[in-house]
Amino acid sequence: MFVDQVKIFVKAGNGGDGCVAFRREKYVPRGGPNGGHGGNGGDVVLRATGQLRTLLDLRYQQHYLLPHAQHGEGSDCHGKNSPQVVIPVPCGTIVRDAETKEVLADMTKEGQEIIIAKGGRGGRGNSAFATSTNRAPRRAEKGLPGEERWLQLELKLLADVGLVGFPNAGKSTLISRISSARPKIADYPFTTLSPQLGMVAGGIEGGFIVADIPGLIEGAHTGKGLGIQFLKHIERNVFLLYLIDIGEAAEQEPVQSFEILRRELSAYNPELLEKPFAIAATKKDIQGDGGRLKTLAAYCRKKKFDCLPVSAVTGEGIPDLVRYLGGRVQDARSKIPTGGLKPAETT
């Protein structure tokens, strides 16, 4: 199950109370105060990891309550700190305060951490208040409560190339051809019900990641089909590849299909139209008389768009497509400014 949005409650540990105690031993007059300090409460930490691809685990465990730290005791015995808890989240997770909607962190890098709820400081025992004029203090501090808050976690997949297209445009077949991903492939719409990631080894040093976004339909930005659930994942991609079906059995004209997809992305977020993109004319092996490909190619020449005819079934045009995508990804990466959203507090 693919889960990309959850709400959780976190409560850091409370600090332990300080102790009021005095040293009372035979042959030790004026023993003085020896109340220990309370322990510090544990923090709740979020850590980004590439081992997770979904927020499914957090759906079934929504409350994280840390135990209190131990109180101080006599004989200068300090209380034990309560343990820190680390919650792993997938890379690409945006952390918001559920009440204020403030963005607290954008977890984009492997191993990135943020203290999302700070533990309470332990109170001092009466031994800390002894002075030359007050040698027998009878006061100690209470431990401070740990922070608590509701969090809204939203996952936006991190990928270099996003495959955008109508249902049955050939996205799943293409990603299975150029990567090791094995999504479900069938001859009916909405075969893919959740985004799929695939690592492409060629085209660029170190390779690049491709995301198969479930098929959009006209009106997806208003909630039709599955598109509204997954359009947000396109926002992370540095390059978009529009897959247009040029097979003789396709229901829509290729130019019309492309323009509808662009309108849906614009209606959801106009900034998506500013991303670099190209068009892949899919199903070349069943194009028939080639009229649909000629129409799309003429449109792309007029608009100065890059158009690459491919067949994921026969492999025709696939090596050229991989090399092309690798070059465009490398160019797009070089133009991305460093930095980004800064977490409220990191470790």
Phi, psi and omega in degrees: 000132179263118180239122183239012178206125178217164177233127183229159177245131179236141179221113179286163182288144175283149175285148178283156180281148172286162186246142171258113182207158179227150180280119180232098180226151177296138180069014177236080176289154179053052182296327177085172181287142177216035177286130181278165179275154174283154179286162178273143178287148180284150179271156170258121186240137171259136180229128179281137180220143177279358180281345180249144178239001184207163178262024185301317183300323183285342176292327184265349172228096188259350182240129179234100184246117182273147179289160177289151172286160181284151178281159175289159180227174178293175182061032179057035176271115181275146180290153180281137177293146174280148187290150173282144178245129179250124179255115179283138177227155179292150172298135184103006182276130174260130183252123179235150169288125187295334183270312184269346183066014178289135177283119182267329181195152172238103188275090186252344186244144177301128179084357179297137182232153174214134173279107186270340176213117184275134178288154181285146179282141178288147179282152179276143176280174185291345178294338181281348185254005180288133177226178179292337180257347178227084187274352181226064180294142181241037178226152177214162182266148172279149175289147181277146179288149176282156179290150176218147181192157170269137181241143173251116181254129180231127182262127171238114187302142177265115178211154180278316183240130176253128178270118184242131179181168177289164175304141180067025176278350178103019182294312182295320179295320181294314182293329177288336180280322186262354181219183179270002179294143180232070178287165178291133181235126179208170184263035175226156184295157176057041174296318179272120183255355178209154181300143178241138179250142177221138179265120178263121186282332184262182174088335184197149178298127183087350179076184178211163184256134178246138179245126175268103181275129180308147189306135175268158171226167179297129184092012181299325182293344178264000177111002180284144179066213181255354190301318184298335181285335190236359178301328182296333181290339178289336183298336182275341185288142177271344180213142180245139176239112179276123179263117182245124182284118177251012178295152184293344180266001182296142184280323184254156174291146185299318180294319178298319179299314181298315182293326177294317179299318179296321180294321179295318178294320180294321180293327179283313180202107182303336180293341179295334180287345179275351180287143175296146184208169173212169181243131174250117177276105187268167178062043179296334182291343179234037183283351180072234182281357177082008181295322181292322178293320179296319179297315180292318180296320178295320178297317181293322177296320180295318182272355182062042174261148175280130180231127183235108176287133181217161170227110181289341181282310181272343182089002180294126178082354183293313178302319179295322179295317180297316178297319180297312181297321179300317179294318180291323177296317180298318178295318182293321180297322183292340182264354180282124178293143177287159179106236183113201180292132180263132178293156181298323179202129181237163177241000000 
